[in-house]
Amino acid sequence: MKYKAIQNFINGRFVNAGTDKTMDVISPIDGNLLSTVPMSTNADLDKAVKAAQAAFPAWSKTPIKERVQVFFKYKTLLEKHLKELAELCSEENGKTYGESVAEIEKCVELTEFATSLPQLITGEILEVSRGVECRTEHAPLGVVASIVPFNFPSMVPNWTIPNAIALGNCMIMKPSEKVPLSCGKLAELLKEAGLPDGVFNIVHGDVEIVEAICDHPNIEAVSFVGSTKVAKIVYKRATSNFKRCLALGGAKNHLMVLPDAIPAMTAQNVAASMSGCAGQRCMAASAMIGVGNVDAIIDKICEEARKIIPGENLGAVINKESKERIERYINEAEKDGAKILVDGRNTKVKGKENGTYVGPTVIDFVKPEMSVAKEEIFGPVISIMRTKTVDEALAIENANPYGNAASVFTQNGGMARYIIDHASAGMIGVNVGVPVPREPFSFGGWNESKFGVGDITGKSSIEFWTKLKKSTTKWNAEAGINWMS
């Protein structure tokens, strides 16, 4: 075992969970044992919540301009430890080192945004009548929780940590049990940056802790990122306990390729979108709709896909079960009559035979009713469907229950605008394979890709992590009595 057994982080210290039940943490790169993670109990969660409750009064009353000073220091520490964080991310998740570096760089950007919050939550004040003022202020909620997935061990936690905490809340973080190491390092950096004990806590575990978070009477809000199936469960359970909840689910993102698209640029973007992070991201392109004759572009996509080499510029998928599931989708598509243009099944990497790799896979002549066309595969696989018109392509995109992202590749501005207006997705790209907004623009999909109001990052997150306090004041007795009295 490369690392010591993982512990919870409560009230500024790493502590053992109150259980002997653990799960092995296996590196997808080579199958080696990295560590063990505890399956914490409800009592462990209660300790973390009590620590957060105790820290909340002082932290929430600290002026926000002072609170964000912690995140100026945290940003510097992220940059200082970038290599260490990237290596840890790659080791436990399986993505390439370059992808892991990009993930930590995104953490820096997210933290930079949090340092700007004092300028964004100044509130409003207006003299509504002679001598009478109305004012709004953003107040923190209290103890909040963030439940995060395996695919971005550092970035997704930092979707919530800087904003929620800078806005005055205290947090319980529940990392994925598959990738628990990165969050522990983030906790160390936050403490080094000067975050008071109890403001940020980590409780490891599985479904039992997720359910306990949803049920805990002293947790005010829950954010979740994961599959749509689990997002629905978390949203229902948390809101049934009268909590705020923002639950981000899965996706089936469609790239619409028109005949006038620039072939080389389109092929590079499509291949990168479908294979980046081994396809294990909710913004990956997993379905392409070729409108009209785009055979030449498809040929170039295959050329680009063949340049993507597992173990070199393509990382591993998270575990053996994921590899088997992805390959079942490919087998089923082939059985149903689709054509495998680039085949990533049965991939082995020399010297890493116990790693869990799936090579880039391009499937053509897919029908909209096939599983590979409808369901989230979460691997480096793209399914190509063909239509004669843009409206037919939009009908396929809009019929899918998800609504995270959609993109179009074209040189026709009017057609691009038409697709932006008519695609049922929260994030749209034009000649962009992964249309993730940059800060301060927020991240969030539509339909069954998101449950709850608002977005998890950017300006929109302010409304989720705070509640609005309205005050009306009158000091001039001579104003007399009126309907506002």
C-alpha positions as CSV (number, residue, x, y, z in Angstrom):
1,M,0.0,0.0,0.0
2,K,1.6,3.2,-1.2
3,Y,-0.1,5.7,1.2
4,K,-1.2,5.3,4.8
5,A,-4.8,4.5,5.5
6,I,-7.1,7.4,4.8
7,Q,-8.8,9.3,7.7
8,N,-11.6,11.7,8.1
9,F,-10.8,15.4,8.5
10,I,-12.8,16.9,11.4
11,N,-12.3,20.1,13.2
12,G,-8.9,20.7,11.6
13,R,-7.4,17.3,12.3
14,F,-7.2,13.9,10.6
15,V,-9.0,11.4,12.7
16,N,-10.0,7.7,12.5
17,A,-13.5,6.8,11.6
18,G,-15.5,4.9,14.2
19,T,-15.5,1.7,12.1
20,D,-13.2,-1.1,11.0
21,K,-15.0,-1.3,7.6
22,T,-12.8,-0.1,4.8
23,M,-12.6,-0.2,1.0
24,D,-9.4,-0.6,-1.1
25,V,-8.4,2.4,-3.2
26,I,-7.0,0.9,-6.4
27,S,-5.1,2.9,-9.1
28,P,-6.7,2.4,-12.5
29,I,-3.3,3.0,-14.2
30,D,-1.8,-0.3,-13.0
31,G,-4.1,-2.0,-10.6
32,N,-1.9,-1.3,-7.6
33,L,-3.2,-0.7,-4.1
34,L,-2.9,2.9,-3.1
35,S,-4.7,3.0,0.3
36,T,-7.8,2.1,2.1
37,V,-10.7,4.4,2.8
38,P,-13.1,4.1,5.8
39,M,-16.8,3.5,5.4
40,S,-17.8,6.1,8.1
41,T,-20.8,5.9,10.3
42,N,-23.6,8.3,11.1
43,A,-21.8,9.1,14.4
44,D,-18.7,10.2,12.3
45,L,-20.9,12.5,10.3
46,D,-22.5,13.9,13.5
47,K,-19.0,14.8,14.9
48,A,-18.2,16.7,11.7
49,V,-21.5,18.5,11.7
50,K,-21.0,19.5,15.4
51,A,-17.5,20.8,14.6
52,A,-19.0,22.8,11.7
53,Q,-21.8,24.2,13.8
54,A,-19.3,25.3,16.5
55,A,-17.2,27.1,13.8
56,F,-20.1,28.8,12.1
57,P,-20.9,31.7,14.4
58,A,-17.4,33.2,14.2
59,W,-16.8,32.3,10.6
60,S,-20.1,33.7,9.4
61,K,-19.6,37.0,11.3
62,T,-16.1,37.4,9.8
63,P,-16.4,40.1,7.1
64,I,-16.3,38.6,3.7
65,K,-13.3,40.7,2.7
66,E,-11.4,38.9,5.5
67,R,-12.8,35.5,4.6
68,V,-11.6,35.7,1.1
69,Q,-8.0,36.4,2.3
70,V,-7.9,32.6,3.0
71,F,-8.6,31.9,-0.6
72,F,-5.9,34.3,-1.9
73,K,-3.5,32.2,0.1
74,Y,-5.2,28.9,-0.9
75,K,-4.8,29.9,-4.6
76,T,-1.1,30.4,-4.1
77,L,-0.8,27.0,-2.4
78,L,-2.7,25.3,-5.2
79,E,-0.1,26.8,-7.6
80,K,2.8,25.8,-5.4
81,H,1.6,22.2,-5.0
82,L,0.3,21.8,-8.6
83,K,2.7,19.0,-9.5
84,E,1.9,17.0,-6.4
85,L,-1.8,17.5,-6.7
86,A,-1.7,16.6,-10.4
87,E,0.3,13.4,-9.8
88,L,-2.1,12.4,-7.0
89,C,-5.1,13.1,-9.3
90,S,-3.6,11.0,-12.1
91,E,-2.7,8.2,-9.8
92,E,-6.1,7.7,-8.2
93,N,-8.3,8.6,-11.1
94,G,-6.3,7.2,-14.1
95,K,-6.3,10.4,-16.2
96,T,-3.1,11.5,-17.9
97,Y,-0.7,13.9,-16.1
98,G,-1.5,16.7,-18.6
99,E,-5.2,16.3,-17.9
100,S,-4.6,16.4,-14.2
101,V,-2.5,19.6,-14.5
102,A,-5.4,21.2,-16.4
103,E,-7.7,20.1,-13.6
104,I,-5.6,21.8,-10.9
105,E,-5.3,24.9,-13.1
106,K,-9.2,25.0,-13.2
107,C,-9.1,24.8,-9.4
108,V,-7.0,27.9,-9.4
109,E,-9.5,29.7,-11.7
110,L,-12.4,28.7,-9.4
111,T,-10.6,30.0,-6.4
112,E,-9.8,33.3,-8.2
113,F,-13.5,33.7,-8.8
114,A,-14.2,33.2,-5.1
115,T,-11.8,36.0,-4.2
116,S,-14.0,38.4,-6.2
117,L,-17.1,37.6,-4.2
118,P,-16.9,40.8,-2.0
119,Q,-17.5,42.8,-5.2
120,L,-20.5,40.6,-6.3
121,I,-22.6,40.5,-3.1
122,T,-22.7,44.1,-2.1
123,G,-26.5,44.0,-1.9
124,E,-28.8,46.9,-2.8
125,I,-30.0,49.9,-0.9
126,L,-32.7,52.4,-1.9
127,E,-34.6,55.2,-0.3
128,V,-38.1,54.0,-1.0
129,S,-39.8,56.8,0.7
130,R,-38.6,60.0,2.3
131,G,-36.4,58.9,5.2
132,V,-37.1,55.2,4.7
133,E,-34.5,52.8,3.2
134,C,-34.8,49.2,2.0
135,R,-31.7,47.1,1.9
136,T,-30.7,43.5,0.9
137,E,-27.9,41.4,2.2
138,H,-26.7,37.9,1.4
139,A,-26.5,35.8,4.6
140,P,-24.8,32.4,4.8
141,L,-27.0,29.3,5.3
142,G,-25.0,27.5,8.0
143,V,-23.6,24.0,7.7
144,V,-23.7,22.7,4.1
145,A,-22.6,19.5,2.4
146,S,-21.0,18.7,-0.9
147,I,-21.1,15.2,-2.4
148,V,-18.6,14.8,-5.2
149,P,-17.8,12.1,-7.9
150,F,-14.7,10.2,-9.0
151,N,-14.1,11.8,-12.3
152,F,-12.6,15.1,-11.1
153,P,-11.0,14.4,-7.7
154,S,-9.9,18.1,-7.2
155,M,-11.9,20.2,-9.6
156,V,-15.5,19.2,-8.6
157,P,-14.8,19.7,-4.9
158,N,-13.5,23.1,-5.8
159,W,-16.7,23.9,-7.6
160,T,-18.2,24.2,-4.1
161,I,-15.4,24.7,-1.5
162,P,-14.3,28.3,-2.4
163,N,-17.7,29.8,-3.1
164,A,-19.7,28.2,-0.3
165,I,-17.0,28.8,2.4
166,A,-16.1,32.4,1.2
167,L,-19.8,33.2,1.5
168,G,-19.7,32.3,5.2
169,N,-20.9,28.7,5.3
170,C,-19.1,25.7,7.0
171,M,-18.8,22.6,4.9
172,I,-18.9,18.8,5.1
173,M,-17.3,17.2,2.1
174,K,-18.0,13.7,1.1
175,P,-15.5,12.5,-1.6
176,S,-16.0,9.6,-3.9
177,E,-14.7,6.5,-2.2
178,K,-12.9,5.6,-5.4
179,V,-10.7,8.8,-5.3
180,P,-10.4,9.9,-1.7
181,L,-6.8,11.0,-1.6
182,S,-7.0,14.4,-3.4
183,C,-9.6,15.9,-1.0
184,G,-7.3,15.1,2.0
185,K,-4.5,17.2,0.3
186,L,-7.0,20.0,-0.3
187,A,-7.9,20.0,3.4
188,E,-4.2,20.4,4.3
189,L,-3.8,23.3,2.0
190,L,-7.0,25.0,3.3
191,K,-5.7,24.7,6.9
192,E,-2.3,26.0,5.8
193,A,-4.0,29.0,4.1
194,G,-5.5,29.9,7.5
195,L,-9.0,28.5,7.4
196,P,-10.3,28.1,10.9
197,D,-10.8,24.6,12.3
198,G,-14.2,23.2,11.8
199,V,-15.1,25.3,8.7
200,F,-14.1,22.5,6.3
201,N,-14.5,18.8,7.2
202,I,-14.3,15.5,5.3
203,V,-16.3,12.4,6.0
204,H,-15.5,9.4,3.9
205,G,-17.9,6.6,3.1
206,D,-20.5,5.2,0.7
207,V,-24.2,5.3,0.3
208,E,-24.8,5.2,4.1
209,I,-23.1,8.6,4.5
210,V,-24.9,10.1,1.5
211,E,-28.2,9.1,3.0
212,A,-27.1,10.4,6.4
213,I,-26.2,13.8,4.9
214,C,-29.6,14.0,3.2
215,D,-31.3,13.2,6.5
216,H,-29.2,15.2,9.0
217,P,-31.3,17.9,10.7
218,N,-28.4,20.4,11.0
219,I,-27.3,20.4,7.4
220,E,-29.0,23.2,5.5
221,A,-28.1,22.5,1.9
222,V,-26.7,19.7,-0.2
223,S,-24.9,19.8,-3.5
224,F,-24.3,16.6,-5.5
225,V,-22.5,15.7,-8.7
226,G,-22.9,12.2,-10.1
227,S,-25.2,10.0,-12.2
228,T,-28.8,11.1,-12.9
229,K,-30.1,8.0,-11.2
230,V,-28.4,8.9,-7.9
231,A,-29.0,12.7,-8.4
232,K,-32.7,12.1,-8.4
233,I,-32.5,10.0,-5.2
234,V,-30.4,12.6,-3.5
235,Y,-32.6,15.5,-4.6
236,K,-35.8,13.8,-3.5
237,R,-34.4,12.7,-0.1
238,A,-32.7,16.0,0.7
239,T,-35.7,18.2,-0.3
240,S,-38.1,15.9,1.5
241,N,-36.1,16.8,4.6
242,F,-36.6,20.5,3.7
243,K,-33.1,21.2,2.6
244,R,-31.9,23.1,-0.4
245,C,-30.5,20.7,-2.9
246,L,-28.7,21.2,-6.2
247,A,-28.0,17.8,-7.8
248,L,-26.1,17.5,-11.1
249,G,-26.6,14.3,-13.0
250,G,-25.4,12.6,-16.2
251,A,-25.4,13.7,-19.8
252,K,-25.6,12.6,-23.4
253,N,-24.0,15.5,-25.3
254,H,-24.7,15.8,-29.0
255,L,-22.3,17.3,-31.5
256,M,-24.0,18.3,-34.7
257,V,-21.6,18.4,-37.6
258,L,-22.7,20.3,-40.8
259,P,-21.2,19.8,-44.2
260,D,-19.6,23.2,-44.2
261,A,-17.6,22.5,-40.9
262,I,-13.8,22.9,-41.2
263,P,-12.7,19.3,-41.4
264,A,-9.4,19.4,-39.5
265,M,-10.6,21.6,-36.7
266,T,-13.9,19.6,-36.3
267,A,-12.1,16.3,-36.3
268,Q,-9.6,17.4,-33.7
269,N,-12.3,18.9,-31.4
270,V,-14.6,15.9,-31.7
271,A,-11.8,13.4,-31.0
272,A,-10.6,15.4,-28.1
273,S,-14.1,15.8,-26.7
274,M,-14.9,12.1,-26.8
275,S,-11.6,10.9,-25.4
276,G,-10.5,13.6,-22.9
277,C,-10.4,12.2,-19.4
278,A,-11.1,8.8,-21.0
279,G,-14.6,10.1,-21.7
280,Q,-15.4,10.1,-18.0
281,R,-16.8,13.6,-17.8
282,C,-20.3,14.9,-18.1
283,M,-19.3,17.3,-20.9
284,A,-17.8,14.6,-23.1
285,A,-19.1,14.3,-26.6
286,S,-20.7,10.8,-26.8
287,A,-23.1,11.3,-29.7
288,M,-22.4,12.9,-33.0
289,I,-25.1,13.7,-35.6
290,G,-23.8,14.2,-39.1
291,V,-26.1,16.4,-41.1
292,G,-25.9,15.6,-44.8
293,N,-22.7,14.4,-46.4
294,V,-19.9,14.5,-43.8
295,D,-18.1,11.3,-44.7
296,A,-14.8,13.2,-45.2
297,I,-15.0,14.7,-41.7
298,I,-15.8,11.3,-40.2
299,D,-12.7,9.9,-41.9
300,K,-10.6,12.6,-40.3
301,I,-12.2,11.9,-36.9
302,C,-11.1,8.3,-37.2
303,E,-7.6,9.5,-38.2
304,E,-7.5,11.7,-35.0
305,A,-8.9,8.9,-32.9
306,R,-6.1,6.5,-34.0
307,K,-3.5,9.1,-32.7
308,I,-4.9,8.7,-29.2
309,I,-2.9,5.9,-27.5
310,P,-3.9,4.3,-24.2
311,G,-1.3,4.7,-21.6
312,E,0.3,7.7,-23.5
313,N,-2.2,10.4,-24.3
314,L,-5.3,8.5,-23.1
315,G,-5.8,7.6,-19.5
316,A,-7.5,4.6,-17.9
317,V,-11.2,4.3,-17.0
318,I,-11.8,4.2,-13.2
319,N,-12.1,0.4,-12.6
320,K,-12.7,-3.0,-14.1
321,E,-16.4,-2.7,-13.8
322,S,-16.5,0.5,-15.9
323,K,-14.3,-1.1,-18.6
324,E,-16.6,-4.1,-18.8
325,R,-19.7,-1.9,-19.0
326,I,-18.2,0.3,-21.7
327,E,-17.2,-2.7,-23.8
328,R,-20.7,-4.2,-23.4
329,Y,-22.1,-1.0,-25.0
330,I,-19.8,-1.4,-28.0
331,N,-20.6,-5.1,-28.4
332,E,-24.3,-4.4,-28.3
333,A,-24.0,-1.6,-30.9
334,E,-22.1,-3.9,-33.2
335,K,-24.7,-6.7,-32.7
336,D,-27.5,-4.2,-33.5
337,G,-25.9,-3.3,-36.9
338,A,-23.7,-0.4,-36.2
339,K,-20.2,-0.3,-37.7
340,I,-17.1,0.0,-35.5
341,L,-14.7,2.3,-37.4
342,V,-12.2,2.5,-34.6
343,D,-12.2,-0.2,-32.0
344,G,-10.9,0.3,-28.4
345,R,-12.0,-3.0,-26.9
346,N,-9.6,-5.5,-25.2
347,T,-7.0,-2.8,-24.8
348,K,-3.9,-3.7,-22.8
349,V,-1.0,-1.3,-22.0
350,K,2.5,-2.9,-21.9
351,G,3.9,-2.9,-18.4
352,K,0.4,-1.9,-17.0
353,E,-1.5,-5.1,-17.8
354,N,-3.6,-4.7,-14.7
355,G,-4.7,-1.2,-15.6
356,T,-8.2,-0.6,-16.8
357,Y,-8.0,0.9,-20.3
358,V,-10.5,1.3,-23.2
359,G,-9.1,2.6,-26.4
360,P,-10.8,5.4,-28.4
361,T,-13.9,4.0,-30.2
362,V,-15.8,5.4,-33.1
363,I,-19.1,3.8,-34.0
364,D,-20.9,4.8,-37.2
365,F,-24.4,4.2,-38.6
366,V,-25.9,4.2,-35.1
367,K,-29.7,4.4,-34.9
368,P,-31.3,6.8,-32.3
369,E,-33.1,3.9,-30.6
370,M,-29.8,2.1,-29.8
371,S,-28.5,2.1,-26.3
372,V,-25.2,3.7,-27.4
373,A,-27.2,6.6,-28.8
374,K,-29.4,7.2,-25.7
375,E,-27.5,6.2,-22.6
376,E,-24.5,7.7,-20.9
377,I,-21.5,5.5,-21.6
378,F,-18.8,7.4,-19.7
379,G,-16.0,6.2,-21.8
380,P,-13.9,7.2,-24.8
381,V,-16.7,6.2,-27.2
382,I,-18.6,8.3,-29.8
383,S,-21.7,7.1,-31.6
384,I,-22.4,8.7,-35.0
385,M,-25.9,9.1,-36.3
386,R,-26.9,10.6,-39.6
387,T,-29.7,12.9,-40.7
388,K,-30.6,14.9,-43.8
389,T,-31.5,18.1,-42.0
390,V,-30.7,20.2,-39.0
391,D,-34.3,19.9,-37.7
392,E,-34.0,16.1,-37.8
393,A,-30.7,16.4,-35.8
394,L,-32.3,18.8,-33.3
395,A,-35.2,16.3,-32.9
396,I,-32.8,13.6,-31.9
397,E,-30.9,15.9,-29.5
398,N,-34.1,17.2,-27.9
399,A,-35.7,13.8,-27.5
400,N,-32.9,12.7,-25.2
401,P,-33.8,13.1,-21.6
402,Y,-30.5,14.8,-20.6
403,G,-29.7,18.4,-21.3
404,N,-26.1,19.2,-20.2
405,A,-24.5,20.3,-23.4
406,A,-24.8,20.4,-27.2
407,S,-22.4,21.7,-29.9
408,V,-22.6,22.5,-33.6
409,F,-19.7,22.6,-36.0
410,T,-20.4,25.0,-38.9
411,Q,-19.2,28.2,-40.6
412,N,-22.8,29.4,-41.0
413,G,-23.6,32.0,-38.2
414,G,-27.3,31.9,-38.9
415,M,-27.4,28.2,-38.6
416,A,-25.4,28.3,-35.4
417,R,-27.8,30.8,-33.9
418,Y,-30.7,28.6,-34.9
419,I,-29.2,25.6,-33.1
420,I,-28.4,27.7,-30.0
421,D,-32.0,28.8,-29.9
422,H,-33.5,25.4,-30.4
423,A,-31.2,22.9,-28.7
424,S,-32.6,21.7,-25.3
425,A,-29.3,22.0,-23.3
426,G,-28.0,24.3,-20.7
427,M,-24.5,24.8,-22.3
428,I,-24.1,25.2,-26.0
429,G,-20.9,25.2,-28.1
430,V,-20.2,26.6,-31.6
431,N,-17.1,24.9,-33.0
432,V,-16.3,23.9,-29.5
433,G,-16.3,20.2,-28.4
434,V,-16.5,20.8,-24.7
435,P,-18.6,24.0,-24.1
436,V,-17.7,24.5,-20.4
437,P,-18.2,28.2,-19.4
438,R,-15.3,29.9,-17.9
439,E,-15.7,31.9,-14.6
440,P,-17.7,34.0,-13.9
441,F,-20.2,32.2,-16.1
442,S,-21.8,29.3,-14.3
443,F,-21.8,25.5,-15.0
444,G,-25.1,23.7,-15.2
445,G,-27.4,21.8,-17.5
446,W,-31.1,21.4,-18.1
447,N,-33.6,18.6,-18.0
448,E,-32.4,15.4,-16.3
449,S,-28.9,16.7,-16.1
450,K,-29.7,19.0,-13.2
451,F,-32.2,18.9,-10.4
452,G,-32.7,22.1,-8.4
453,V,-32.6,25.8,-9.1
454,G,-29.4,27.8,-10.0
455,D,-26.0,26.6,-11.0
456,I,-23.1,25.2,-9.0
457,T,-20.4,27.6,-10.0
458,G,-20.0,31.3,-11.0
459,K,-22.4,34.1,-10.1
460,S,-25.4,31.8,-10.1
461,S,-24.0,29.9,-7.1
462,I,-24.4,32.9,-4.9
463,E,-28.1,32.4,-4.8
464,F,-27.7,28.7,-3.8
465,W,-25.2,29.2,-1.0
466,T,-26.8,32.3,0.6
467,K,-30.2,33.5,1.7
468,L,-31.4,37.0,1.2
469,K,-32.1,39.3,4.2
470,K,-34.2,42.4,3.6
471,S,-34.3,45.2,6.0
472,T,-36.4,48.4,6.1
473,T,-35.3,51.3,8.3
474,K,-36.9,54.6,9.3
475,W,-35.3,57.2,11.6
476,N,-37.2,60.4,10.9
477,A,-40.2,60.8,13.2
478,E,-41.4,63.7,11.1
479,A,-42.1,61.4,8.2
480,G,-45.3,60.6,9.9
481,I,-47.5,57.5,9.7
482,N,-48.4,56.0,6.3
483,W,-49.2,52.6,4.8
484,M,-45.5,51.6,5.4
485,S,-45.7,52.2,9.1
